[in-house]
Amino acid sequence: MSEHPLQLRAAYSVCRHIARSAAKNFYYGFLALPAKKRNALSAVYAFMRRADDISDDPSIPSEQRREKLDDWMNALRRVVDGERTDDPVLFALADAQKRYNIPLEWLEKLVQGTVMDVPAKPSTEPEAAPQLQYETFEQLYDYCYHVASVVGLVCIRIFGYRDPRAEKLAEQTGIAFQLTNILRDVKEDASLGRVYLPREDFVRFDIDARAITNGSAPESLRPVLEFEALRARAYYHAAQELLPLINDDSQAALWTLVEIYRRLLEKIVERNYDVFSQRVALRPAEKLSIMVKGWWRYR
């Protein structure tokens, strides 16, 4: 890749633009990184964004979405193997993959995670009730591993680390992030026909999952949402152990990401788990303040 420095610079610029436009939380962590690491993470994000867009596109039949996701991963494999490409995202990611020795199987798992969101078959009802995706937390953990823990593993490969304990801690930190996302997006996901909260937890609290789509959702679902929040909090402990294990020049970025997601979870708790009346989010100024604090803390 190094024989095309101008093309590579332009490719990374495209990826940074995608990350800046779409990565509402992650981009603040990117800003705290040295330029080369920021470029690499932007390329990973842009690759994931393309996969997510394919998996979430309702205008494409499910089977075609799966085929397109396979094609997207196969295209990356070919570029990594040396095939020329005009796609800036693939060009940049292939460079980052080699530069930071990112296992290709991790990138494959990221795409497999997006495939898990593609319905096996189209619904015959235009406004079918949301479907429970997972029976047990163990099954939900596997989904979170593919869509979030693997992101954490890729991140620390770019951040740099020597202690192998970092990998399990990155996995658990990813679980904390994804559980936070699931709590925040319960209403939005239900509108897409998806319920990620495990069936066993609805049974645990004797709650009918259909409450998600009726007016009593904030009150009815509070026990199960609180239960998942406690799980997420437990996994955030891994992030504190992970921080000192990664390279010094990346600790501010990781701290920023963890603090943004942790505060998002706490805001959900402060709202008494009402994620239905409005979307819970941190303001850009709050996220910028966290990033600056992280930069000063670890500079």
URSULMO-V753066 format. One record per backbone hydrogen bond with DSSP energy under -1.0 kcal/mol. NH is the residue of the N-H (numbers start at 0). CO is the residue of the C=O. E is the energy in kcal/mol with one decimal. If there is no record, write none. Layout:
BEGIN
NH_CO_E, NH_CO_E
END
This chain:
BEGIN
3_0_-1.9, 7_3_-2.5, 8_4_-2.4, 9_5_-2.3, 10_6_-2.4, 11_7_-2.6, 12_8_-1.8, 13_9_-2.0, 14_10_-1.9, 15_11_-2.6, 16_12_-2.0, 17_13_-2.1, 18_14_-2.6, 19_15_-2.9, 20_16_-2.0, 21_17_-2.3, 22_18_-2.3, 23_21_-1.8, 26_22_-1.7, 29_25_-1.9, 30_26_-1.9, 32_29_-2.0, 37_33_-2.6, 38_34_-2.6, 39_35_-2.0, 40_36_-2.4, 41_37_-2.1, 42_38_-2.1, 43_39_-2.1, 44_40_-2.7, 45_41_-2.7, 46_42_-2.1, 47_43_-2.3, 48_44_-3.0, 49_45_-2.0, 50_46_-1.8, 51_47_-2.9, 52_48_-2.5, 53_49_-1.9, 54_50_-2.4, 55_51_-2.0, 56_53_-1.1, 59_56_-1.5, 64_60_-2.2, 65_61_-2.2, 66_62_-2.0, 67_63_-2.7, 68_64_-2.3, 69_65_-2.2, 70_66_-2.6, 71_67_-2.3, 72_68_-2.1, 73_69_-2.7, 74_70_-2.3, 75_71_-1.5, 76_72_-2.2, 77_73_-2.1, 78_74_-2.0, 79_75_-2.8, 80_76_-1.8, 81_78_-1.6, 82_77_-2.6, 90_86_-2.4, 91_87_-2.6, 92_88_-2.5, 93_89_-2.4, 94_90_-1.4, 95_91_-2.5, 96_92_-3.1, 97_93_-1.6, 98_94_-2.8, 99_95_-2.5, 101_96_-1.8, 105_102_-1.2, 106_102_-1.1, 107_103_-2.1, 108_104_-1.9, 109_105_-1.7, 110_106_-1.7, 111_107_-2.4, 112_108_-2.2, 113_109_-1.4, 114_110_-1.9, 115_111_-1.4, 116_113_-1.3, 117_114_-1.7, 127_124_-1.3, 130_192_-1.8, 132_194_-2.9, 139_135_-1.8, 140_136_-3.1, 141_137_-1.6, 142_138_-1.7, 143_139_-2.8, 144_140_-2.7, 145_141_-1.8, 146_142_-2.2, 147_143_-2.2, 148_143_-1.9, 149_144_-2.3, 151_147_-2.0, 152_148_-2.2, 153_149_-2.4, 154_150_-2.8, 155_151_-2.4, 156_152_-1.5, 157_153_-1.6, 158_154_-3.2, 159_155_-2.8, 165_162_-2.1, 166_163_-1.4, 168_164_-1.8, 169_165_-2.5, 170_166_-2.1, 171_167_-2.2, 172_168_-2.2, 173_169_-2.1, 174_170_-1.5, 175_171_-1.9, 176_172_-2.2, 177_173_-2.5, 178_174_-2.6, 179_175_-1.8, 180_176_-2.2, 181_177_-2.7, 182_178_-2.2, 183_179_-2.5, 184_180_-2.3, 185_182_-1.0, 188_184_-3.4, 189_185_-2.1, 190_186_-1.7, 191_188_-1.0, 192_189_-1.6, 193_188_-2.7, 194_130_-1.6, 198_133_-2.4, 199_134_-2.3, 200_197_-1.1, 201_197_-1.2, 202_198_-2.4, 203_199_-1.9, 204_200_-1.4, 205_202_-1.3, 206_201_-2.8, 210_207_-2.4, 211_208_-1.8, 212_209_-1.4, 213_210_-1.3, 216_213_-1.7, 219_215_-3.0, 220_216_-2.6, 224_220_-2.4, 225_221_-2.6, 226_222_-1.9, 227_223_-2.0, 228_224_-2.1, 229_225_-2.1, 230_226_-1.6, 231_227_-2.4, 232_228_-2.6, 233_229_-1.8, 234_230_-1.7, 235_231_-1.5, 237_234_-1.2, 240_236_-1.2, 241_237_-1.9, 242_238_-2.0, 244_241_-1.9, 245_242_-1.2, 246_159_-2.6, 249_246_-2.0, 253_249_-2.1, 254_250_-2.7, 255_251_-2.2, 256_252_-2.3, 257_253_-2.8, 258_254_-2.7, 259_255_-2.3, 260_256_-2.2, 261_257_-2.8, 262_258_-2.4, 263_259_-1.8, 264_260_-2.1, 265_261_-2.4, 266_262_-2.2, 267_263_-1.8, 268_264_-2.2, 269_265_-2.7, 270_266_-1.7, 271_268_-2.0, 272_267_-2.5, 273_270_-1.2, 274_272_-1.5, 286_282_-2.1, 287_283_-2.6, 288_284_-2.2, 289_285_-2.1, 290_286_-2.4, 291_287_-2.4, 292_288_-2.3, 293_289_-2.6, 294_290_-2.3, 295_291_-2.4, 296_292_-2.2, 297_293_-1.9
END
